[in-house]
Amino acid sequence: MTFPSTHLTLIQRLASGGTEADWQRFWQNYWGPLCRFSLRFGAKNLDEAEDVASKTFEALWEQRLLVRWAANRSAKLRTLLCSVVRNILSHRNRVQAGRDRHREDLVDHVEQLNPPPADYADAFYAAWVEDVVQQTVETLAAEYCQKGQADYVRVLYGRLCQGMSIAETAQALELSATAVDHYFRHARDRLGKILEIQVRDQVECCCPEEDRGPEFAVEWQRLGQYLVDHGGLEDAVRAAYEVWSPAQTNRCKASGLKKLQESRIFIRENRPTAS
């Protein structure tokens, strides 16, 4: 999938500094996938994965990678992010000097970015799918809780993420088996609809109106095929929560935003001036 030229509006704003809303949007879309991908390919724990994600944002700004990508869109944006993370993970294991030397070496190393192997690109896409699926579950949970229907999402989580049978779920929540079955079907159907909204929202945040339809159609079709090939939406929910528990999600969101803000402060304070 190639990005239409007008998709670059958000990217160009970020490359030139961006507003808080721009960075918040970019972080919301890609912080989770960056952390998940880092855990798959070298990060020892969540703290290290978050550190890699922070350095990825720094590299995007310092080396004007988004500007360079926009000028020569020979690959997808996710491919660029995957390449940066892969290089950071590889390089960090060889760095012995302090923070300043590490940053200088990293800048030089990022200059040598190569397209990631297919398995890395596929893994980054899988990380993105897991993250958007988890965001969908959390949106669904918030929606049900606002309506006083928290048992709907409890049933969904129990059935999918804890592997509980209808009978076990009914006993745990003190509900009838018929109610559990109804709640589960309702939640599963609503989950699919919210997922479509989530994906469309990610596409539309960067696309002008005339490009949104084709862009979303390609992205939605690819996601649908991915889900078919990997057990469906229910298995995708399980996969999303195998590494990321609800508690870890909240912790990652809070610490991730803090790290991103710290990165942006560093970038602003160390922005090169015109000679």
Secondary structure as the mmCIF struct_conf table of DSSP 4:
data_model
#
loop_
_struct_conf.conf_type_id
_struct_conf.id
_struct_conf.beg_label_comp_id
_struct_conf.beg_label_asym_id
_struct_conf.beg_label_seq_id
_struct_conf.end_label_comp_id
_struct_conf.end_label_asym_id
_struct_conf.end_label_seq_id
HELX_LH_PP_P HELX_LH_PP_P1 THR A 2 PRO A 4
HELX_RH_3T_P HELX_RH_3T_P1 SER A 5 HIS A 7
HELX_RH_AL_P HELX_RH_AL_P1 LEU A 8 ALA A 15
TURN_TY1_P TURN_TY1_P1 SER A 16 GLY A 17
HELX_RH_AL_P HELX_RH_AL_P2 GLU A 20 ARG A 40
TURN_TY1_P TURN_TY1_P2 PHE A 41 GLY A 42
BEND BEND1 ASN A 45 ASN A 45
HELX_RH_AL_P HELX_RH_AL_P3 LEU A 46 GLU A 62
TURN_TY1_P TURN_TY1_P3 GLN A 63 ARG A 64
HELX_RH_AL_P HELX_RH_AL_P4 LEU A 65 ALA A 71
BEND BEND2 ASN A 72 ASN A 72
BEND BEND3 ALA A 75 ALA A 75
HELX_RH_AL_P HELX_RH_AL_P5 LEU A 77 ARG A 92
TURN_TY1_P TURN_TY1_P4 ASN A 93 ARG A 94
BEND BEND4 ALA A 97 ALA A 97
HELX_RH_AL_P HELX_RH_AL_P6 ARG A 99 VAL A 110
TURN_TY1_P TURN_TY1_P5 GLU A 111 GLN A 112
HELX_LH_PP_P HELX_LH_PP_P2 PRO A 115 PRO A 117
HELX_RH_AL_P HELX_RH_AL_P7 ALA A 118 GLN A 146
TURN_TY1_P TURN_TY1_P6 LYS A 147 GLY A 148
HELX_RH_AL_P HELX_RH_AL_P8 ALA A 150 CYS A 161
BEND BEND5 GLN A 162 GLN A 162
HELX_RH_AL_P HELX_RH_AL_P9 ILE A 166 LEU A 173
TURN_TY1_P TURN_TY1_P7 GLU A 174 GLU A 174
HELX_RH_AL_P HELX_RH_AL_P10 ALA A 177 GLU A 204
TURN_TY1_P TURN_TY1_P8 CYS A 205 CYS A 206
BEND BEND6 CYS A 207 CYS A 207
HELX_RH_AL_P HELX_RH_AL_P11 GLU A 209 ASP A 229
TURN_TY1_P TURN_TY1_P9 HIS A 230 GLY A 231
HELX_RH_AL_P HELX_RH_AL_P12 GLY A 232 VAL A 243
HELX_RH_AL_P HELX_RH_AL_P13 PRO A 246 GLU A 269
TURN_TY1_P TURN_TY1_P10 ASN A 270 ASN A 270
HELX_LH_PP_P HELX_LH_PP_P3 ARG A 271 ALA A 274
#
